[in-house]
Amino acid sequence: MAAIETVDPLWQIIVESAPLARDLIPGMRAFIDECNSAIKTIIWAPTYLDVPQAYLADPGNAALANDGNLVSGTGGLTIVANSVTTGLDIRRGDLISLVKDDYRSMHTVMTGAVAASSSITLVVEPYVPSYITAGAVVKFKNLELNVRMEPNSGEMTDDYLPVATFNLQEVPK
């Protein structure tokens, strides 16, 4: 597979596991074997910021009960979502994901806001791709991103407690 440069910014994730206990080794080896060809799409969920910053101490907060509904995107960077809980606090650096059918994208909030009248307007990066259209689900927790393992990037050390490493690349579907 040749490297292709485009103007489209895509998520690239470098994954390194913790040392794997013996009972986890076969499953990880099978996962690497299955995905190492870059044909299988994986739904990846970040663990480092799985809820907005305002709710780190209270991930079950009622403000996170509703996913939003994408109403519009202006210039690909400003999104408007409705059907959110009034008072929802989304801050700069928070992550959101947009889901439309089998398409998924993830975005970092550049300019946050507090929802009013069940609506919120956010500035995000990277821009919202054209396959994410009005009616998409806006997720503030339980985020999702479609990725594939870069070809032949999956490896596992040959140790008593091996470590697995691989690179993931965002894909639309």
N, C-alpha and C positions, 0 to 999 in steps of 0.2 A: 504494500500500500504506500503510495507516495504521499508526502506531506503537502498539504494544500493550504496556502495562506489566503485568508479572505478578510474582509473588513468587519465581518461579524464576530463580535466577541463571544466566546464560548467558555463555559466552565470547564476547567481541567482540574482534576482532583488526584492527588498522590496519596495513596492509602498504604499504611503500614500497620499490620496487626500487632497486638500484644503477643507475647510468647504463647503459643497454642498448647493446651493440654492434649494429651494423647488421644482422648476421645473426640477432639475437634479436628484433628489432622485429616482424616479421610474426607470429611465434608468440605473442608477448605480446598484440599487437592482436587476434588471433583468440581467444585465451583470454578477454580482456575482453569481446569481442563475444558469445562463447558464454555467459558466466556472468553478464553484467550484468543479466539479467532476473530473477535470484534463483530460477530454476527448477532449475538444475543443481546437484546436490550434489557437493562437492569433498572429498576426504580431505586434511586439512591435517596436517602434521607440524612441530612446533616445531624450530627449529635452534639456538636459544640454550641449551637444556639437553636434549640428546638422549639422555643417559645420566644416571643418578643421580650426585650430587656425589662420592660416595665412589669413583667409577670414572672421573672426568674424565681422569685420567692413564693409565688403562688400560681403554678402552672395550671391549676384547675379553675382559675378565676372565671366567673360567669361571662366576662367581657370576651373571652375566647371561644364561647359556645357556638357562635355562628361563623361559618365561612362567608365570605363576601361574594357578590356577583359583579363581574366586570361590566361596567356600563360603557366606558370609553377609554381610549388611550390617545393622548395628544402628542404628536411628534415622537411617539414610541417610548417616551420617557416619563410622561405624566399620566397616571392612571386614576380613574374614578371608580370606586366600588360602592355599591349599595347593599342593603340587607345585612349590614354589620351592626353589632351592638353599639348603641350610643355610648360614648365615653371610652371606646377602645383606643388605647394609647400605643401608637406605632412610632418608633424613634429612628433617628439616623443610625445606620449600621444593622438594623433588624433585617431579617430575611423573610421574603414572602414567596410563595409559588403560585403559578397560574396553571390551571388544568382545563383543557378543552378536549373532550373525547379522549383519545389516547395520547394527545400532545401535552407535554409538560415543560414549563420553563421556571427558572428561579431567578430572583432579583434581590439586590441589596438596596435598601431604602436610603436615598440620599437626603431627602427632606421629608421628615415625618409629620404627623398630624394626630389630632384627637378627633375621633368620629363624632359628628353632630347630625342629628336627624337621620340616623341610620345610614350615613354616607361618610366616606373618607376619600381624600385626594392625596396621593403620594407621588413623589418624584423618585424614580428607580433607575438603576443601572444593572446589567446592560439593558438596552432598549427591548421593548416587547416585540417578539417576532411576529411576522404577518400571519402565521398559522394560529396564533392566539387571538381570538376575536371576542366581540361583545357576547356576554353570556357565559364566559369562562368562570370557573370557580376560583376565587381568590382565597388562598389558604394562609393563615397566620400561625398555625401550628400543624404538626404532622405534615411537614413539607415534603415535596416530591420533585425529583428531577430525573428525566430519562438520560441514561448514560450507557456507554459501551466501554468495555475494557480495551485499551489500546492493544493492537496485535502484539503478541509475544511479550507483553510487559509483566505478566503474572509469574511470580517466582516464589519459591518457599525454600528457606534454608534447610540443610540436612543436619539439624541439631536435635538434641533430646527434647527441647521445647522450641520448635521451629517458629520463625516469623515469616508471615506472608506479606509480599508487597506487590502492588499493581497500580497502574494509572488508568483513570477513568476520564472519558471525554463525553461532553454533552452531545446528545443527538435529539432531533425533534420527536421521534416516535419509536 
